[in-house]
Amino acid sequence: MGKKLRLMAVIAGMDLLLAAALLWTLGILKLPAFGGGSPVWERFVSAAGDSDAPGRPEDGLPTDTGLPADAGPGDGVVSEKRGNGVKCVALTFDDGPNKECTKDLLDGLKARGVKATFFLMGQSIPGNEDLVRRMKDEGHLIGNHSYRHIQLTKAGENAVCDAVDQTSVMIEQITGERPQYLRPPYGDWNDNLECKVDMTTVLWSVDSLDWKLQNRQKIVKRVLKDVKDGDIILMHDIFPTSVEAALEIIDTLTPQGYTFVTVDEVLID
């Protein structure tokens, strides 16, 4: 009893920070880590000397984890950027390269200083090697969209592996780099294929339906209605209306604080 009273007296004479340090040393105060940010101890030290720090519960620990209250499992992906007030989205384009549309798109992206992700279809590469090389040189991310636009889960595992590998080899021969990301046509994929193909599969969170709408205004309206921070937007660089819509989406979202990034910057391994 005497030891407890002496300890309480010592703590009473300390400031909050030193008292917490003593309790932590004695194993009385546990300091777990918050997800998506610094350890609680580091945040506690910062908050103790900052009157403008986020609100704290009675034990003096900060309640702000750096993520929005409704954050889901994948929402920590751009938490650092969010903390800086920047919203990030990834524009992705399937089925190319297309001699006319992809060129026009690359011109528009370059003029705006925007990077995008291109999932190339193997059968579209021959004759368009210069466009693939330009994608690489201008800092875009190049992914694999298999060789033909078929449902991979119905093609057989060996056939799928051959088609994906063939496309990866074609891309590597042009760029010197083997693609690490795969978008299966139609988003058609399963666990068996995941085990066979050693690549990161990338789907999407906003479908522009550009292939169906083929109308610039309707495509733009659909994307702007749904887009939010951290989204991956699905488009196709084989339709003129898709190119026009993509550039208008960039011109509309940029003044709203959005930054356009490649998919590797919004994915969590």
Backbone bond lengths (Angstrom), bond angles and torsions (degrees), N, CA, C in turn:
res aa  C-N    CA-C-N  psi(-1)  N-CA   C-N-CA  omega(-1)  CA-C   N-CA-C  phi
1 M - - - 1.459 - - 1.525 110.90 -
2 G 1.386 115.34 -42.42 1.451 119.80 179.47 1.504 112.48 -61.65
3 K 1.355 117.29 -38.52 1.467 121.00 179.19 1.517 111.12 -64.97
4 K 1.339 117.40 -39.92 1.454 120.92 179.81 1.522 110.93 -64.67
5 L 1.356 115.62 -41.90 1.459 118.52 179.79 1.515 111.47 -64.90
6 R 1.333 116.32 -41.31 1.453 119.56 178.25 1.530 111.40 -62.54
7 L 1.378 115.83 -40.86 1.464 120.06 178.29 1.517 110.78 -62.46
8 M 1.355 116.69 -43.36 1.467 120.28 179.68 1.521 110.78 -62.92
9 A 1.322 115.89 -37.44 1.461 119.28 179.61 1.516 111.22 -66.55
10 V 1.333 116.76 -40.74 1.467 120.78 177.91 1.519 110.74 -61.99
11 I 1.338 115.51 -45.78 1.470 120.40 -178.66 1.517 110.82 -63.96
12 A 1.355 115.93 -39.25 1.466 119.77 -178.34 1.519 111.68 -61.63
13 G 1.336 116.52 -28.90 1.455 119.49 -178.91 1.506 114.37 -87.12
14 M 1.355 118.61 0.51 1.471 122.82 -178.28 1.518 110.81 -100.90
15 D 1.322 115.33 160.78 1.458 117.53 169.37 1.518 108.92 -79.87
16 L 1.323 116.03 173.19 1.467 121.36 -172.99 1.510 112.68 -58.99
17 L 1.324 117.18 -42.76 1.453 121.36 -175.60 1.524 111.50 -66.30
18 L 1.367 117.21 -46.95 1.457 120.28 -179.57 1.523 111.61 -66.12
19 A 1.345 116.41 -36.97 1.458 120.09 178.11 1.516 110.89 -62.58
20 A 1.344 115.85 -42.43 1.461 119.64 178.92 1.515 110.90 -64.01
21 A 1.349 115.94 -39.21 1.458 119.58 179.43 1.523 111.20 -62.89
22 L 1.334 116.24 -41.12 1.461 119.59 179.27 1.517 111.44 -64.53
23 L 1.348 115.77 -46.11 1.468 119.95 -179.75 1.518 110.95 -62.58
24 W 1.333 116.66 -37.57 1.468 119.98 179.52 1.527 110.51 -66.74
25 T 1.359 116.74 -40.98 1.466 121.35 179.12 1.518 111.20 -62.27
26 L 1.330 116.08 -38.44 1.469 120.88 -179.30 1.517 112.72 -79.68
27 G 1.328 116.83 -4.51 1.460 119.93 178.88 1.505 113.86 82.59
28 I 1.342 117.22 10.73 1.469 120.38 -178.96 1.523 110.80 -83.40
29 L 1.335 115.95 -37.68 1.463 120.77 -179.57 1.519 109.32 -102.27
30 K 1.328 117.13 122.49 1.463 122.41 178.19 1.518 108.91 -97.68
31 L 1.330 116.03 139.25 1.464 120.52 -176.82 1.516 110.64 -124.87
32 P 1.336 118.27 86.21 1.471 120.97 176.97 1.511 110.12 -73.00
33 A 1.348 116.23 175.08 1.457 120.39 179.72 1.508 110.77 -104.34
34 F 1.316 115.67 143.81 1.454 120.84 173.00 1.517 108.45 -84.54
35 G 1.361 117.67 140.96 1.456 119.86 175.77 1.508 110.82 -69.48
36 G 1.338 114.95 147.54 1.450 120.47 173.64 1.515 114.15 77.62
37 G 1.337 118.85 11.94 1.446 117.96 -179.76 1.516 111.75 -161.44
38 S 1.338 116.28 -158.90 1.448 121.25 -177.72 1.518 110.57 -75.72
39 P 1.343 117.83 162.26 1.458 119.33 173.11 1.514 109.90 -58.23
40 V 1.346 116.45 152.69 1.448 120.46 -179.19 1.525 110.92 -57.70
41 W 1.354 117.49 -37.24 1.462 119.27 -178.24 1.522 110.90 -59.94
42 E 1.322 116.67 -44.57 1.459 120.20 -179.72 1.515 110.90 -63.33
43 R 1.338 116.48 -40.87 1.449 120.61 179.41 1.525 110.51 -69.13
44 F 1.334 116.86 -35.12 1.458 120.54 179.80 1.520 110.39 -64.24
45 V 1.327 116.38 -44.73 1.460 120.58 179.04 1.521 110.38 -59.33
46 S 1.336 116.38 -43.29 1.461 120.43 -179.40 1.515 110.95 -65.48
47 A 1.342 116.43 -44.71 1.459 120.70 -175.66 1.518 111.76 -68.73
48 A 1.342 117.59 -31.52 1.458 120.06 -176.26 1.512 112.35 -62.12
49 G 1.316 117.34 -28.83 1.458 119.58 -178.54 1.505 113.15 -107.75
50 D 1.326 117.96 15.51 1.469 121.55 -174.80 1.512 109.12 -128.82
51 S 1.321 116.81 109.47 1.462 120.03 -177.95 1.508 111.96 -70.65
52 D 1.354 117.51 -15.46 1.457 120.66 179.83 1.519 112.45 -98.06
53 A 1.334 117.27 9.95 1.456 120.90 -178.94 1.518 110.12 -67.10
54 P 1.366 117.33 159.02 1.462 120.69 179.37 1.520 110.99 -56.47
55 G 1.332 116.36 157.67 1.454 122.28 179.71 1.516 111.77 -56.01
56 R 1.335 117.57 144.49 1.452 122.02 -176.05 1.509 110.42 -123.68
57 P 1.320 118.69 146.25 1.456 120.80 174.21 1.517 109.79 -71.60
58 E 1.333 116.53 -178.51 1.454 120.84 -172.35 1.518 113.26 -61.82
59 D 1.342 118.65 -26.34 1.462 119.33 -178.24 1.521 112.65 -81.37
60 G 1.335 117.09 1.02 1.448 120.40 175.41 1.504 115.37 89.07
61 L 1.347 118.89 4.06 1.461 121.23 -178.55 1.519 110.39 -91.09
62 P 1.325 118.05 144.79 1.462 121.02 -179.36 1.510 111.11 -69.03
63 T 1.341 116.31 147.37 1.462 120.89 179.29 1.513 112.32 -98.98
64 D 1.325 118.26 -12.68 1.458 121.87 -176.93 1.519 110.44 -82.18
65 T 1.352 118.01 118.22 1.459 121.43 178.97 1.511 112.28 -93.62
66 G 1.343 117.94 -4.39 1.456 120.31 -179.00 1.516 113.14 90.56
67 L 1.355 118.02 -2.77 1.456 122.71 179.10 1.515 109.44 -116.77
68 P 1.351 117.98 152.40 1.454 119.39 177.17 1.518 111.12 -64.18
69 A 1.331 116.67 157.14 1.461 120.75 -175.34 1.517 112.79 -61.95
70 D 1.347 116.74 -29.47 1.467 119.86 -177.77 1.520 112.23 -98.28
71 A 1.347 117.33 19.70 1.467 120.44 -177.52 1.518 110.81 -62.53
72 G 1.335 115.12 137.38 1.458 120.77 176.74 1.508 110.76 -98.94
73 P 1.351 117.78 -173.31 1.461 121.24 -175.91 1.519 113.78 -58.71
74 G 1.338 117.13 -31.59 1.457 119.02 -177.09 1.512 114.10 -97.77
75 D 1.342 116.69 2.58 1.453 119.10 -172.43 1.513 113.80 -79.61
76 G 1.332 118.66 -7.26 1.448 119.72 178.89 1.508 113.03 -80.10
77 V 1.341 116.34 -0.35 1.448 120.47 -171.29 1.516 113.53 -63.02
78 V 1.316 117.51 -37.27 1.461 120.02 179.01 1.517 109.80 -119.72
79 S 1.331 116.66 33.22 1.460 119.65 -176.56 1.515 111.55 -60.49
80 E 1.348 117.16 -35.63 1.461 119.16 -179.97 1.516 110.16 -66.37
81 K 1.341 116.05 -41.76 1.459 119.42 179.30 1.526 109.67 -66.57
82 R 1.354 117.21 -39.77 1.451 120.43 179.57 1.517 110.48 -61.32
83 G 1.318 115.28 -37.90 1.447 119.23 179.82 1.520 111.51 -61.39
84 N 1.348 116.26 -25.71 1.457 121.23 178.78 1.525 111.49 -92.65
85 G 1.322 116.95 5.86 1.449 121.05 178.20 1.510 114.04 78.99
86 V 1.340 118.46 16.32 1.457 122.27 -179.30 1.519 109.77 -103.74
87 K 1.329 116.84 132.10 1.466 121.81 177.29 1.529 108.46 -102.62
88 C 1.333 116.31 133.03 1.468 120.85 -175.38 1.523 111.54 -117.01
89 V 1.319 115.81 138.56 1.460 122.29 172.43 1.523 108.28 -137.50
90 A 1.319 115.89 155.49 1.464 121.12 179.66 1.526 109.64 -117.46
91 L 1.315 115.47 121.83 1.467 121.22 172.61 1.521 107.85 -87.71
92 T 1.340 116.23 128.73 1.461 120.45 179.44 1.525 109.50 -127.78
93 F 1.333 115.05 144.77 1.465 120.84 -175.39 1.522 109.83 -130.10
94 D 1.328 115.71 128.23 1.464 122.62 -178.46 1.532 111.41 -107.37
95 D 1.333 114.28 161.71 1.473 125.21 166.68 1.523 115.15 81.73
96 G 1.316 119.06 -9.92 1.460 120.48 178.43 1.523 111.18 -80.78
97 P 1.334 114.23 -171.91 1.469 126.89 5.73 1.526 112.78 -81.56
98 N 1.332 114.10 150.09 1.455 122.40 176.18 1.526 107.55 -117.13
99 K 1.319 116.60 130.74 1.468 121.08 -170.54 1.521 112.80 -54.68
100 E 1.331 118.33 -42.10 1.455 120.97 -177.36 1.529 112.36 -91.25
101 C 1.327 115.51 -53.55 1.470 119.53 -173.17 1.528 112.36 -66.60
102 T 1.322 117.22 -42.73 1.462 119.30 -179.08 1.518 110.68 -65.52
103 K 1.327 116.81 -38.56 1.469 120.01 177.74 1.526 110.52 -61.43
104 D 1.329 116.88 -47.24 1.460 120.49 -179.96 1.529 110.75 -62.52
105 L 1.320 116.12 -39.13 1.466 119.98 179.46 1.528 111.00 -65.41
106 L 1.330 116.43 -45.48 1.457 119.72 179.01 1.531 111.35 -61.35
107 D 1.330 116.23 -37.89 1.467 119.89 177.13 1.530 110.41 -61.17
108 G 1.340 116.00 -45.12 1.460 120.93 -178.64 1.516 112.57 -67.16
109 L 1.318 116.78 -39.86 1.462 120.57 178.65 1.525 110.76 -65.58
110 K 1.330 115.96 -42.11 1.469 120.27 -179.89 1.524 110.84 -63.30
111 A 1.311 117.04 -41.75 1.464 120.99 -179.66 1.518 111.68 -63.29
112 R 1.336 117.13 -27.20 1.463 121.97 -177.91 1.527 112.76 -100.48
113 G 1.319 116.80 -2.72 1.449 120.08 -179.22 1.515 113.25 66.29
114 V 1.332 116.87 34.08 1.472 122.20 -175.80 1.522 110.53 -108.33
115 K 1.321 116.10 138.93 1.466 122.62 175.28 1.521 109.23 -104.41
116 A 1.332 116.30 142.36 1.462 121.58 -179.43 1.525 109.31 -134.19
117 T 1.316 115.85 179.11 1.460 122.02 178.66 1.524 108.86 -119.90
118 F 1.334 116.25 131.57 1.460 121.94 -179.14 1.530 109.18 -117.02
119 F 1.325 116.09 121.15 1.463 121.45 174.36 1.536 107.28 -99.12
120 L 1.335 115.09 105.72 1.459 120.89 -170.56 1.525 111.79 -88.35
121 M 1.321 114.58 141.81 1.456 121.40 175.07 1.527 108.19 -96.21
122 G 1.328 115.79 128.20 1.454 120.71 -174.06 1.507 114.31 -52.22
123 Q 1.319 117.59 -43.15 1.460 120.12 -175.96 1.530 112.37 -70.39
124 S 1.334 118.01 -13.11 1.461 121.18 178.76 1.519 112.97 -92.66
125 I 1.323 117.71 -7.03 1.462 120.99 -174.75 1.532 113.86 -76.34
126 P 1.349 119.90 -45.11 1.466 119.51 -177.83 1.532 111.94 -55.18
127 G 1.313 116.58 128.95 1.460 121.80 -177.93 1.515 112.91 90.96
128 N 1.336 117.18 -12.70 1.465 121.15 -179.60 1.528 111.93 -121.07
129 E 1.315 115.29 25.00 1.463 119.35 -178.22 1.528 112.45 -59.47
130 D 1.331 116.95 -32.77 1.462 119.87 -179.98 1.523 111.35 -64.77
131 L 1.333 117.01 -34.47 1.457 120.41 178.46 1.526 111.08 -70.14
132 V 1.324 116.54 -38.24 1.465 120.69 177.62 1.524 109.68 -64.37
133 R 1.318 115.09 -43.86 1.464 120.09 178.91 1.534 110.80 -63.02
134 R 1.324 115.79 -38.48 1.464 119.99 178.95 1.530 110.87 -66.25
135 M 1.331 117.62 -39.62 1.475 120.70 176.84 1.520 110.22 -54.78
136 K 1.320 114.72 -47.95 1.460 120.12 -178.94 1.534 110.59 -64.15
137 D 1.323 117.10 -46.95 1.460 121.35 -176.37 1.524 112.17 -64.01
138 E 1.332 117.13 -30.62 1.464 120.59 -176.44 1.522 112.73 -94.59
139 G 1.325 117.04 8.72 1.464 120.27 170.31 1.506 116.91 88.59
140 H 1.327 117.90 13.49 1.458 120.29 177.20 1.529 109.74 -82.69
141 L 1.326 116.16 157.92 1.454 121.23 177.38 1.523 108.92 -92.99
142 I 1.324 117.01 132.47 1.457 122.05 -178.63 1.521 109.23 -110.06
143 G 1.323 115.55 126.03 1.451 121.87 177.89 1.515 111.57 -120.46
144 N 1.313 116.17 178.43 1.464 124.49 -175.03 1.528 109.64 -106.14
145 H 1.325 117.03 132.17 1.476 122.09 177.85 1.523 110.20 -119.33
146 S 1.332 115.89 26.35 1.463 124.26 -176.66 1.537 109.77 68.37
147 Y 1.326 115.84 -176.69 1.463 118.72 -174.64 1.523 112.63 -88.77
148 R 1.331 116.34 -40.62 1.468 120.97 177.85 1.521 108.78 -128.69
149 H 1.320 116.05 159.79 1.462 120.68 -177.18 1.532 109.75 -86.15
150 I 1.318 115.58 79.92 1.460 121.43 179.47 1.528 109.05 -128.48
151 Q 1.328 115.76 163.48 1.462 120.57 176.27 1.529 108.74 -75.83
152 L 1.316 115.68 112.51 1.455 119.87 -172.83 1.519 113.02 -69.47
153 T 1.326 118.20 -30.13 1.463 119.49 -178.61 1.530 112.10 -68.31
154 K 1.327 116.78 -15.25 1.460 120.72 179.64 1.529 112.35 -103.90
155 A 1.329 116.61 -0.70 1.462 119.94 -174.62 1.522 113.32 -91.54
156 G 1.328 117.53 -14.52 1.460 119.74 -175.79 1.512 110.93 94.64
157 E 1.324 116.69 137.21 1.460 121.17 -172.40 1.521 113.01 -59.78
158 N 1.316 117.40 -43.03 1.469 119.87 -178.53 1.523 111.52 -65.63
159 A 1.333 116.06 -41.04 1.463 120.14 179.47 1.527 111.05 -64.99
160 V 1.322 115.47 -38.68 1.467 119.94 179.12 1.525 110.24 -64.20
161 C 1.313 116.03 -47.48 1.468 119.99 -179.88 1.519 111.09 -59.14
162 D 1.333 116.60 -41.23 1.467 120.62 179.69 1.524 111.22 -64.45
163 A 1.349 116.48 -43.28 1.462 120.97 -177.74 1.526 111.33 -66.63
164 V 1.318 115.90 -42.64 1.459 120.48 179.61 1.525 110.19 -67.00
165 D 1.319 116.40 -44.22 1.456 119.90 -178.94 1.526 111.05 -65.30
166 Q 1.324 117.06 -39.71 1.460 120.65 178.78 1.525 110.78 -59.42
167 T 1.325 116.35 -43.27 1.463 120.44 179.68 1.526 111.25 -67.68
168 S 1.325 117.08 -40.17 1.464 120.42 178.58 1.525 111.26 -62.63
169 V 1.328 116.21 -40.14 1.463 120.39 178.97 1.526 110.50 -63.82
170 M 1.325 116.86 -42.15 1.463 120.82 179.29 1.525 111.13 -60.79
171 I 1.331 115.92 -43.49 1.460 120.48 -179.65 1.532 110.25 -66.90
172 E 1.327 116.47 -42.03 1.467 120.48 -178.56 1.519 111.39 -65.42
173 Q 1.321 117.60 -36.13 1.454 120.21 179.59 1.533 111.88 -65.12
174 I 1.334 116.41 -26.52 1.469 120.34 -179.42 1.523 111.45 -89.60
175 T 1.323 116.36 -43.55 1.474 120.53 -171.72 1.526 113.87 -99.33
176 G 1.336 116.37 -18.18 1.464 119.66 -175.26 1.517 113.07 82.73
177 E 1.342 117.37 1.46 1.453 121.66 179.58 1.516 110.30 -130.00
178 R 1.323 116.00 135.84 1.460 120.96 177.33 1.526 108.78 -84.74
179 P 1.322 118.43 129.70 1.469 119.96 -178.29 1.526 112.03 -63.89
180 Q 1.307 115.61 144.64 1.464 121.99 -179.97 1.524 112.89 -103.35
181 Y 1.333 116.29 -13.33 1.462 120.19 -173.95 1.529 110.64 -117.37
182 L 1.320 114.51 141.53 1.464 121.91 -177.66 1.523 109.75 -129.11
183 R 1.324 115.56 131.19 1.464 119.99 168.82 1.520 108.19 -114.71
184 P 1.328 116.86 111.33 1.463 119.23 179.74 1.524 111.25 -70.19
185 P 1.332 117.97 138.53 1.466 120.19 176.66 1.523 111.29 -53.59
186 Y 1.311 117.01 137.49 1.470 125.18 -177.71 1.532 112.25 65.36
187 G 1.325 118.14 5.00 1.459 119.93 -174.31 1.516 111.83 68.24
188 D 1.321 116.31 20.68 1.462 122.87 -174.23 1.528 109.60 -85.94
189 W 1.336 116.34 109.31 1.455 121.37 -172.01 1.516 109.44 -154.10
190 N 1.323 117.37 160.77 1.463 120.11 174.11 1.528 110.37 -151.30
191 D 1.318 116.31 174.94 1.468 121.29 -175.28 1.525 112.49 -64.70
192 N 1.318 117.20 -34.36 1.468 119.60 179.84 1.524 111.35 -62.66
193 L 1.334 115.51 -42.50 1.457 119.56 179.05 1.524 110.53 -69.59
194 E 1.313 116.73 -34.31 1.459 121.01 178.56 1.522 110.97 -58.44
195 C 1.328 115.05 -38.10 1.463 119.79 -179.53 1.524 112.10 -73.87
196 K 1.325 116.42 -30.72 1.464 120.55 -177.06 1.527 112.80 -80.32
197 V 1.328 116.09 -35.46 1.458 121.04 -175.79 1.528 109.44 -103.72
198 D 1.297 116.71 115.94 1.463 121.25 -176.07 1.530 110.70 -86.56
199 M 1.335 115.36 67.32 1.456 121.94 178.05 1.517 108.58 -141.57
200 T 1.316 116.24 161.46 1.462 121.07 176.01 1.517 108.94 -88.22
201 T 1.330 116.85 119.47 1.462 120.48 179.33 1.527 109.78 -82.03
202 V 1.324 115.12 138.30 1.461 121.87 -177.15 1.523 108.65 -125.61
203 L 1.322 117.12 121.26 1.461 120.85 175.30 1.537 108.24 -102.61
204 W 1.323 118.54 -134.65 1.463 120.26 -177.24 1.518 109.19 -158.26
205 S 1.332 116.04 163.86 1.462 120.93 177.16 1.528 112.08 -117.85
206 V 1.332 117.07 -17.51 1.468 121.77 175.47 1.521 108.24 -129.89
207 D 1.332 116.36 119.26 1.467 121.91 178.76 1.519 108.41 -100.91
208 S 1.320 116.26 114.91 1.469 120.19 -177.84 1.528 112.59 -72.19
209 L 1.328 116.73 -18.55 1.477 122.21 -174.34 1.528 111.37 53.46
210 D 1.327 115.85 31.82 1.467 119.45 -177.28 1.514 112.67 -63.16
211 W 1.343 117.08 -32.62 1.468 121.07 179.55 1.523 111.27 -64.14
212 K 1.323 115.88 -30.15 1.470 121.25 -177.88 1.524 111.48 -90.49
213 L 1.316 117.35 -44.20 1.454 121.36 -175.69 1.522 112.23 -73.66
214 Q 1.334 116.62 -46.64 1.466 123.23 -177.68 1.535 111.66 43.28
215 N 1.333 113.27 47.72 1.462 122.17 178.43 1.530 106.88 -146.30
216 R 1.320 116.01 118.54 1.461 119.84 -173.48 1.521 112.53 -54.24
217 Q 1.310 117.73 -51.04 1.458 120.90 -176.00 1.525 112.32 -62.31
218 K 1.331 116.81 -41.55 1.474 119.88 -178.92 1.521 111.59 -68.35
219 I 1.327 116.03 -37.67 1.472 119.72 178.59 1.520 109.96 -64.62
220 V 1.332 116.09 -47.54 1.462 120.65 -179.27 1.528 110.17 -60.94
221 K 1.296 117.28 -44.95 1.466 121.69 -178.93 1.523 111.00 -60.67
222 R 1.320 116.25 -42.38 1.457 119.64 -178.67 1.532 111.62 -64.79
223 V 1.321 116.39 -44.28 1.469 120.06 -178.51 1.524 110.54 -67.57
224 L 1.317 118.11 -46.90 1.465 120.99 -177.04 1.519 111.89 -64.50
225 K 1.305 116.90 -27.64 1.465 121.37 179.04 1.524 111.43 -67.27
226 D 1.339 116.72 -34.39 1.460 120.85 -171.77 1.525 115.10 -105.81
227 V 1.318 118.63 -20.04 1.458 120.80 -168.14 1.521 112.51 -68.97
228 K 1.340 114.90 144.68 1.456 121.85 175.32 1.527 108.23 -150.75
229 D 1.309 115.18 173.15 1.458 121.43 -178.95 1.531 111.22 -55.59
230 G 1.346 116.21 132.01 1.460 121.42 176.81 1.513 114.83 88.67
231 D 1.344 118.61 2.34 1.461 121.24 -176.93 1.525 112.87 -75.95
232 I 1.333 114.69 152.74 1.464 123.26 170.94 1.521 106.51 -112.97
233 I 1.323 116.57 117.91 1.463 122.42 -174.77 1.522 109.70 -98.19
234 L 1.323 116.02 127.76 1.463 122.68 179.41 1.524 110.64 -92.67
235 M 1.355 115.76 122.87 1.465 121.66 174.77 1.523 108.42 -141.64
236 H 1.332 116.66 179.32 1.462 122.10 -178.77 1.525 109.20 -135.74
237 D 1.333 116.11 130.89 1.467 119.29 -178.42 1.523 111.18 -95.04
238 I 1.329 115.82 45.30 1.467 120.67 178.73 1.530 111.76 -125.56
239 F 1.346 116.53 3.17 1.460 121.32 178.42 1.522 109.27 -125.66
240 P 1.339 118.70 133.30 1.471 120.53 177.50 1.528 112.56 -57.15
241 T 1.332 116.45 -38.32 1.470 119.21 -179.28 1.529 111.21 -65.50
242 S 1.320 117.70 -29.77 1.462 120.79 178.42 1.521 110.59 -69.35
243 V 1.317 115.93 -40.67 1.468 120.42 178.05 1.520 109.82 -63.27
244 E 1.322 116.81 -47.35 1.466 121.17 -179.94 1.538 110.40 -60.37
245 A 1.324 115.79 -43.10 1.462 120.38 -178.72 1.523 111.21 -66.26
246 A 1.329 116.33 -42.82 1.462 120.04 -178.51 1.526 111.00 -60.13
247 L 1.313 116.68 -44.08 1.468 120.25 -179.24 1.534 111.07 -67.82
248 E 1.325 116.92 -35.70 1.470 119.41 176.60 1.528 110.86 -68.80
249 I 1.320 116.97 -36.69 1.474 120.63 176.78 1.526 109.86 -61.24
250 I 1.320 116.24 -43.31 1.471 120.17 177.91 1.526 110.12 -61.44
251 D 1.326 116.54 -47.18 1.461 121.08 -176.93 1.526 112.00 -65.84
252 T 1.344 116.39 -25.83 1.470 120.33 -179.88 1.526 111.88 -84.96
253 L 1.316 116.96 -41.94 1.468 120.18 -175.16 1.523 113.75 -81.11
254 T 1.329 117.40 -28.40 1.469 119.80 -178.57 1.528 112.09 -58.43
255 P 1.328 120.00 -47.17 1.475 119.21 178.36 1.532 112.92 -65.81
256 Q 1.347 117.06 -16.72 1.464 121.15 178.83 1.527 112.09 -87.00
257 G 1.333 116.63 6.54 1.458 119.89 176.28 1.512 115.09 95.09
258 Y 1.333 117.72 9.86 1.463 120.64 179.79 1.528 111.06 -86.67
259 T 1.318 115.55 143.01 1.454 122.99 172.20 1.522 108.03 -116.32
260 F 1.320 116.68 136.41 1.462 121.04 -178.74 1.524 109.57 -96.82
261 V 1.337 115.90 126.21 1.445 122.53 -175.22 1.519 109.85 -128.46
262 T 1.340 116.86 169.97 1.456 120.91 174.94 1.528 109.16 -85.75
263 V 1.339 116.96 161.16 1.460 120.00 -170.71 1.513 113.19 -63.58
264 D 1.329 117.96 -27.32 1.457 118.70 -179.78 1.524 111.55 -64.73
265 E 1.326 116.85 -17.20 1.460 120.15 179.80 1.531 112.80 -88.12
266 V 1.326 117.48 -8.75 1.472 119.48 178.68 1.520 112.66 -118.71
267 L 1.322 116.62 3.45 1.459 119.87 -179.75 1.514 111.17 -97.92
268 I 1.311 115.83 146.19 1.462 122.38 172.40 1.509 107.78 -108.37
269 D 1.328 117.09 127.01 1.467 120.04 177.90 1.511 110.60 -66.38
